Amino acid sequence: MSKVKVGLVQMSCVADKQQNLDKAIEKIKEAAQKGAQIICLQELFTSLYFCDVEEYDNFSLAESIPGPSTDALSAVAKEHNVVVIASLFEKRAQGLYHNTTAVLDADGTYLGKYRKMHIPDDPAFYEKFYFTPGDLGYKVFKTKYATLGVLICWDQWYPEASRITSLMGAEILFYPTAIGWATSQDKETNVEQYNAWQTIQRSHAVANGVHVVSVNRVGFEQEGAMKFWGGSFVANPFGSIMYQASHEDEEISVVELDTAKSDQYRTHWPFLRDRRIDSYQPITKRFIDED
């Protein structure tokens, strides 16, 4: 099977965890009714984006994976014969937490998880307070419909992550995301930031010859100080935008991809063929100093 329909669920969240989970399940069902076969939810969709503050009480939002949320999503995945990509706050052990995405196959089987590798620490994005960096390495998941690569938000900015995941056989790269702009910033700055965010991900599609699917949350949080910019999108292996969501509204969209086209793109622009893997050792250094 080379043609697959992917569903993007761009939504806003509230403080109540169960309400967010119930909402996501309804939107999964709606996407399935529209023909989606693989459905991706946004980053940390069961809560508000709590990393805007360093608050110990927020650790109570975490759960085991597999656990209650994956159990509920497994049931809906099986019922509607869809793959679900679900970003969750994982409690691995007492005092040990990760930003993790679980993948559930179309028969409800839990296929495994990917733990976010790159953890940011910026104003209003204090993720290092909450999340231990991932230790599972980069992952692909062989689902009923396609082999998926899953990366998470801040991973978006790192070409190494998308390259390694693609070299592992990912046919589509999925990025659950929670990113926005401070409402105090001017419009020009906001547009520039969004364009940079989209451009870097489109470049991953081009460099690796695969489709990229990025799913972001939308709406105001932090009492109006932060607006998550939505703008979820799909790019083809040449980086062309196949679909882009609004910056204002919740949206459920289904986009058909043809993973077989990667062969055509990679044949005509053979970036993988011409890689000089013998010359890349310096990239493992933090910085290449002159000494």
C-alpha positions in Angstrom: 0.0 0.0 0.0 1.6 3.3 -1.1 -1.4 5.7 -0.8 -2.4 6.5 2.7 -4.7 9.2 4.2 -3.4 11.1 7.2 -5.5 13.0 9.6 -4.3 16.1 11.4 -6.2 17.1 14.6 -5.4 20.7 15.5 -7.3 21.7 18.6 -7.3 23.9 21.7 -7.1 22.5 25.3 -8.5 23.2 28.7 -7.3 22.5 32.2 -9.3 19.3 32.7 -7.3 16.3 31.5 -10.3 14.0 30.9 -12.1 16.6 28.9 -9.2 17.0 26.6 -8.9 13.2 26.1 -12.6 12.9 25.4 -12.4 15.8 22.9 -9.4 14.2 21.1 -11.3 10.8 20.9 -14.2 12.5 19.3 -11.9 14.3 16.8 -10.2 11.0 16.0 -13.6 9.5 15.2 -14.5 12.5 13.0 -11.2 12.2 11.1 -11.8 8.5 10.7 -15.2 9.2 9.2 -13.5 11.5 6.7 -11.3 8.6 5.6 -8.2 9.1 7.7 -6.1 6.0 8.3 -3.3 7.5 10.3 -4.3 10.2 12.8 -1.8 12.5 14.6 -2.6 14.5 17.7 -0.7 17.5 18.9 2.0 17.6 21.6 0.8 17.0 25.2 -2.9 17.1 24.0 -4.4 16.0 27.4 -3.6 19.2 29.2 -2.8 22.9 28.8 0.8 23.5 27.9 2.0 23.5 31.5 5.7 24.1 30.7 5.1 27.8 30.7 5.9 27.7 34.4 8.1 25.7 36.7 5.5 24.2 39.0 5.8 20.9 40.9 2.1 20.3 41.0 2.2 19.8 37.2 3.9 16.5 37.6 0.6 15.1 38.7 -0.5 15.3 35.0 1.9 12.6 34.0 1.0 8.9 33.6 2.5 5.6 32.6 2.8 4.6 29.0 1.1 2.2 28.3 -1.5 3.5 30.7 -5.0 5.0 30.9 -4.8 7.3 27.9 -3.2 4.7 25.6 -5.8 2.2 26.7 -8.6 4.6 25.8 -7.0 5.5 22.5 -6.3 1.8 21.7 -10.0 1.1 21.9 -10.9 3.9 19.5 -8.1 2.9 17.1 -9.3 -0.7 17.0 -13.0 0.4 16.6 -12.3 2.7 13.6 -9.3 0.7 12.1 -7.0 3.7 12.4 -3.4 4.3 13.6 -3.2 6.9 16.4 -0.1 9.0 17.2 -0.5 10.3 20.7 1.8 12.7 22.5 1.7 12.3 26.3 3.5 13.3 29.6 5.1 10.0 30.7 5.8 9.1 34.3 8.5 6.4 33.9 9.3 6.0 37.6 9.1 8.1 40.7 10.8 11.4 39.9 11.6 10.4 36.3 9.5 11.9 33.5 9.6 12.2 29.7 7.8 14.0 26.9 6.7 10.9 25.0 4.7 9.9 21.9 2.9 6.5 21.8 1.9 4.8 18.6 -1.2 2.6 18.4 -1.8 0.4 15.4 -5.1 0.0 13.6 -6.0 -3.1 15.5 -5.4 -1.3 18.8 -2.0 -2.8 19.4 0.4 -0.6 21.3 3.5 -0.5 19.0 5.8 1.4 21.3 6.9 4.9 22.1 9.4 7.6 21.2 10.8 9.9 23.9 11.6 13.5 22.9 15.4 13.8 22.4 15.8 17.6 22.3 14.5 19.4 25.3 14.2 23.2 25.2 14.5 25.7 28.0 13.3 29.2 26.9 11.0 31.8 28.5 7.5 30.1 28.7 9.0 26.8 27.4 10.7 25.4 30.6 10.7 21.8 29.5 14.0 20.9 31.1 12.3 21.3 34.5 9.9 18.5 33.6 11.4 16.2 31.0 14.4 13.9 31.0 15.9 13.7 27.5 14.9 10.6 25.6 17.1 7.5 25.9 15.4 5.2 23.3 17.1 6.8 20.4 15.2 7.6 17.2 12.3 5.3 16.3 10.2 4.1 13.4 6.9 2.2 13.7 5.7 -0.3 11.2 2.0 0.2 11.2 -0.8 -1.3 9.0 -0.7 1.6 6.6 2.9 2.8 6.5 6.3 2.9 8.4 6.2 6.1 10.5 8.9 8.2 12.0 7.9 10.2 15.0 9.7 13.2 16.4 8.4 15.9 18.8 8.3 19.7 18.6 11.8 20.9 19.5 13.2 18.0 17.5 11.9 19.9 14.5 14.9 22.1 14.4 17.5 19.4 14.1 18.3 17.9 10.7 20.2 15.1 12.4 17.0 13.8 13.9 15.0 13.7 10.7 18.0 12.3 8.8 18.5 9.4 11.2 14.8 8.6 11.4 14.5 8.6 7.6 17.6 6.4 7.3 15.8 3.9 9.6 13.1 3.5 6.9 10.5 6.1 7.9 8.2 6.8 4.9 6.5 9.7 6.6 7.8 12.0 9.4 5.3 13.1 12.0 5.9 16.0 14.4 3.4 16.5 17.2 4.0 20.1 18.3 3.1 22.8 20.8 4.5 26.2 19.6 3.2 29.7 19.5 4.1 33.3 19.9 4.0 35.8 22.7 1.1 38.1 22.2 3.4 41.0 23.1 5.4 40.5 20.0 4.7 42.5 16.8 3.1 40.9 13.8 6.2 41.0 11.7 8.2 39.0 14.3 5.4 36.4 14.5 5.2 35.9 10.8 9.0 35.5 10.6 9.0 32.9 13.4 6.3 30.8 11.9 8.0 30.9 8.5 11.2 29.7 10.0 9.4 26.9 11.8 7.7 25.7 8.6 10.8 26.2 6.4 13.0 24.0 8.6 10.5 21.2 8.5 10.0 21.5 4.7 13.7 21.2 4.4 13.6 17.9 6.2 11.1 16.7 3.6 13.4 17.8 0.7 16.7 16.5 2.2 15.2 13.0 3.0 12.7 12.6 0.2 9.7 12.0 2.5 6.4 13.6 3.4 6.4 15.6 6.6 3.2 16.0 8.8 3.3 18.7 11.5 0.4 19.0 14.0 0.3 22.0 16.3 -2.1 23.2 19.0 -4.1 26.4 18.5 -5.5 29.1 20.7 -4.7 31.3 23.7 -3.1 29.9 26.9 -1.2 31.5 29.8 -4.1 33.8 30.4 -3.7 35.3 27.0 0.1 35.8 27.1 0.7 33.0 24.6 -1.1 32.2 21.4 -0.4 28.8 20.0 -0.2 29.5 16.3 -1.8 26.4 14.8 -0.7 26.4 11.2 -0.5 22.6 11.1 0.7 21.4 7.6 1.7 18.7 5.3 4.7 18.9 2.9 5.5 16.6 0.1 9.1 15.3 -0.6 10.0 18.4 -2.5 8.8 20.6 0.4 5.7 21.8 -1.3 2.8 22.6 1.0 -0.1 20.2 0.4 -2.2 21.5 3.3 -2.0 24.2 5.9 -4.4 24.9 8.7 -5.4 28.3 9.9 -3.7 30.2 12.8 -7.1 30.8 14.5 -9.3 27.7 14.4 -9.5 24.1 15.4 -9.3 22.0 12.3 -9.5 18.3 11.3 -8.1 17.7 7.9 -7.4 14.5 5.9 -4.7 14.5 3.3 -3.9 11.6 0.9 -0.1 10.9 0.6 1.6 8.6 -1.9 4.7 7.2 -0.2 5.8 5.6 -3.4 6.7 9.0 -4.7 9.7 9.1 -2.5 11.4 6.8 -5.0 10.9 9.3 -7.8 12.1 12.2 -5.7 15.1 10.4 -4.4 16.0 9.1 -7.9 15.9 12.5 -9.5 17.5 14.3 -6.6 19.8 11.6 -5.2 20.8 13.2 -1.9 21.1 9.8 -0.2 23.3 8.4 -2.9 25.8 11.3 -2.7 26.1 11.5 1.1 29.8 11.4 2.1 29.4 9.4 5.2 33.2 9.1 5.5 33.4 12.8 6.2 30.7 13.3 8.8 32.6 12.4 12.0 33.1 16.0 13.1 29.3 16.4 13.5 29.5 14.5 16.8 31.4 17.3 18.4 29.7 20.1 20.3 31.7 22.7 18.4 34.7 22.5 16.1 37.2 24.8 17.8 40.4 25.9 16.2 43.3 24.7 18.3 
